[in-house]
Amino acid sequence: VYDEDQAATYLTTAPTVGEALHRIGVTLYLADGVEPPLGERITAGTNVYLRRSIPVMVQVDGRTLHTRTHREQVDEVLADLSIVLTGQDYALPPLDAPLEDDATVRVVRVTERFEVQQDPIPFELAWQPDPDLEIDHQRLLQEGARGIRERRIRVRYEDGTEVSRRTENVYVAVPPTTKIMGYGTKIVVRTLDT
């Protein structure tokens, strides 16, 4: 039996490779590789090669999965577990990183949402001469109204937690209306008898 870099010789009366490994106390995991297969009949001089899997912990969608694998890269482990990265999702370590013993892989789910924020724009005050109004008098010619400035903000969430806000664009949704006050310029001639 060749177990990774160790070799040992055993005598057995077991009919199959799996039964022989069980009798000598070899513990196998589902992802371990055995050559020849466990159901193969044993004959004299049979060499059995064990390729051990490594433990991997995968954190995804609020769950922690413990598994073993003989894969060499992060993306291969995620594919075996049917974990799909969509959009801007990413893995730590990166997908093309090699796996190490007792590796921990974290899958980060990324979502983005847009928010529209409205800010008031104050109106201005303008004065304008009014030839129909007597001098030293004033009146409202046009009512002022606030405008609305909208900001479109991109909010980025990683695993449901907000990590960034970025203003995409700013535009005036409703322009302000200027308040116009009129001041009198009409001179009225009056006679006064004293």
C-alpha positions as CSV (number, residue, x, y, z in Angstrom):
1,V,0.0,0.0,0.0
2,Y,1.4,3.3,-1.1
3,D,-0.2,6.0,1.1
4,E,1.1,9.3,-0.3
5,D,4.8,9.2,0.4
6,Q,4.7,6.2,2.8
7,A,4.8,2.5,1.7
8,A,3.9,-0.6,3.6
9,T,3.4,-4.3,2.8
10,Y,0.5,-6.3,4.2
11,L,-0.6,-9.9,3.9
12,T,-4.4,-10.4,3.7
13,T,-7.0,-12.9,2.9
14,A,-9.6,-10.2,2.0
15,P,-11.3,-10.7,-1.4
16,T,-11.3,-7.0,-2.5
17,V,-9.1,-3.9,-2.1
18,G,-11.7,-2.1,0.0
19,E,-12.1,-5.0,2.4
20,A,-8.3,-5.3,2.7
21,L,-7.9,-1.6,3.5
22,H,-10.7,-1.9,6.1
23,R,-9.0,-4.9,7.8
24,I,-5.7,-3.1,8.1
25,G,-7.4,0.0,9.6
26,V,-7.0,2.5,6.8
27,T,-9.5,5.3,7.0
28,L,-10.7,6.6,3.7
29,Y,-12.7,9.7,2.9
30,L,-15.1,10.0,0.0
31,A,-12.8,12.3,-2.0
32,D,-9.7,10.1,-1.5
33,G,-8.4,8.4,-4.6
34,V,-7.7,4.6,-4.6
35,E,-6.1,2.8,-7.4
36,P,-7.2,0.1,-8.2
37,P,-10.8,0.7,-7.2
38,L,-12.2,-0.5,-3.9
39,G,-14.3,-3.3,-5.5
40,E,-11.3,-4.7,-7.4
41,R,-10.3,-8.3,-6.5
42,I,-7.0,-8.7,-4.8
43,T,-4.3,-11.0,-6.2
44,A,-0.8,-11.7,-5.0
45,G,1.5,-8.7,-5.5
46,T,-1.3,-6.1,-5.8
47,N,-0.1,-2.6,-5.3
48,V,-2.6,-0.2,-3.9
49,Y,-2.1,3.6,-4.3
50,L,-3.9,6.0,-2.1
51,R,-4.2,9.7,-3.1
52,R,-5.3,11.5,0.0
53,S,-7.7,14.4,-0.2
54,I,-7.3,17.6,1.8
55,P,-9.9,19.2,4.1
56,V,-11.5,22.4,2.8
57,M,-13.9,24.7,4.5
58,V,-16.2,26.8,2.3
59,Q,-18.1,29.8,3.6
60,V,-21.0,30.8,1.3
61,D,-24.5,32.3,1.7
62,G,-24.3,32.3,5.5
63,R,-23.4,28.6,5.7
64,T,-20.1,26.8,6.3
65,L,-19.4,23.7,4.3
66,H,-16.8,21.2,5.4
67,T,-15.5,18.9,2.6
68,R,-12.5,17.1,1.4
69,T,-11.0,17.3,-2.1
70,H,-8.2,16.2,-4.3
71,R,-8.6,19.3,-6.5
72,E,-5.8,21.8,-6.8
73,Q,-7.5,25.1,-7.3
74,V,-10.3,27.0,-5.6
75,D,-12.5,27.2,-8.8
76,E,-12.4,23.4,-9.1
77,V,-13.6,22.9,-5.5
78,L,-16.5,25.4,-6.0
79,A,-17.5,23.6,-9.2
80,D,-17.6,20.2,-7.3
81,L,-19.9,21.8,-4.7
82,S,-22.1,23.4,-7.4
83,I,-21.4,26.9,-6.1
84,V,-21.8,29.4,-8.9
85,L,-20.4,32.9,-8.8
86,T,-22.6,35.4,-10.7
87,G,-22.2,39.1,-11.5
88,Q,-19.5,40.6,-9.4
89,D,-19.3,37.8,-6.8
90,Y,-15.8,36.8,-5.9
91,A,-13.9,34.2,-3.8
92,L,-11.2,34.6,-1.2
93,P,-8.6,33.3,-2.1
94,P,-9.1,34.0,-5.8
95,L,-10.5,31.3,-8.1
96,D,-7.2,30.6,-9.8
97,A,-5.3,30.3,-6.4
98,P,-3.9,26.9,-5.5
99,L,-5.4,25.1,-2.5
100,E,-3.4,24.5,0.7
101,D,-4.1,22.0,3.5
102,D,-7.0,23.0,5.7
103,A,-7.8,25.8,3.3
104,T,-10.7,28.2,4.0
105,V,-12.5,29.5,0.9
106,R,-14.9,32.4,1.4
107,V,-17.5,33.2,-1.4
108,V,-18.5,36.9,-1.2
109,R,-21.9,37.7,-2.8
110,V,-22.0,41.1,-4.3
111,T,-25.2,43.1,-5.1
112,E,-25.7,46.7,-6.1
113,R,-28.7,48.9,-5.7
114,F,-29.4,52.4,-6.9
115,E,-30.9,55.1,-4.6
116,V,-32.2,58.4,-5.7
117,Q,-31.7,61.2,-3.2
118,Q,-33.5,64.5,-3.5
119,D,-32.2,67.8,-2.3
120,P,-34.1,71.1,-2.4
121,I,-32.7,74.0,-4.5
122,P,-33.6,77.4,-2.9
123,F,-35.2,79.9,-5.2
124,E,-33.7,83.4,-5.9
125,L,-35.2,86.8,-5.3
126,A,-35.2,89.3,-8.1
127,W,-36.4,92.9,-8.1
128,Q,-38.0,94.4,-11.2
129,P,-39.3,97.9,-11.8
130,D,-43.1,98.1,-12.1
131,P,-44.3,101.2,-14.1
132,D,-48.0,100.6,-13.0
133,L,-47.1,100.7,-9.3
134,E,-46.7,104.0,-7.5
135,I,-43.2,104.9,-6.3
136,D,-42.2,103.6,-2.9
137,H,-44.6,100.7,-3.1
138,Q,-43.9,97.0,-3.9
139,R,-45.8,94.0,-4.8
140,L,-45.3,90.3,-5.6
141,L,-45.2,89.7,-9.4
142,Q,-44.3,86.0,-9.3
143,E,-44.2,83.5,-6.5
144,G,-41.0,81.7,-6.0
145,A,-40.8,77.9,-5.8
146,R,-38.0,75.5,-4.7
147,G,-36.4,73.3,-7.2
148,I,-35.3,69.7,-6.8
149,R,-31.8,68.3,-7.4
150,E,-31.6,64.5,-7.6
151,R,-28.5,62.4,-7.0
152,R,-28.3,58.8,-8.3
153,I,-26.2,56.8,-5.9
154,R,-24.8,53.3,-6.5
155,V,-24.7,51.3,-3.2
156,R,-22.6,48.2,-3.1
157,Y,-23.3,45.3,-0.7
158,E,-21.1,42.4,0.0
159,D,-22.9,39.5,1.8
160,G,-25.7,41.9,2.6
161,T,-23.5,44.5,4.3
162,E,-23.1,47.9,2.7
163,V,-19.4,48.5,1.7
164,S,-19.5,51.6,-0.5
165,R,-21.6,54.4,-1.9
166,R,-20.8,56.3,-5.1
167,T,-22.6,59.1,-6.7
168,E,-23.3,58.2,-10.3
169,N,-24.8,61.5,-11.5
170,V,-26.4,64.7,-10.3
171,Y,-29.1,66.4,-12.2
172,V,-31.8,69.1,-11.7
173,A,-35.2,67.3,-11.8
174,V,-37.3,70.5,-11.2
175,P,-35.6,73.9,-11.7
176,P,-36.4,76.5,-9.1
177,T,-38.7,79.4,-9.9
178,T,-37.4,82.9,-9.2
179,K,-39.5,85.0,-6.8
180,I,-40.0,88.4,-8.6
181,M,-40.9,91.4,-6.6
182,G,-41.9,94.6,-8.3
183,Y,-41.1,98.1,-7.1
184,G,-43.1,101.1,-8.1
185,T,-41.7,103.7,-10.6
186,K,-44.9,105.5,-11.4
187,I,-44.8,109.1,-10.3
188,V,-48.2,110.3,-9.3
189,V,-48.7,114.1,-9.4
190,R,-50.9,115.2,-6.6
191,T,-52.1,118.7,-5.7
192,L,-52.6,119.7,-2.2
193,D,-54.5,122.8,-1.2
194,T,-53.1,124.4,1.8
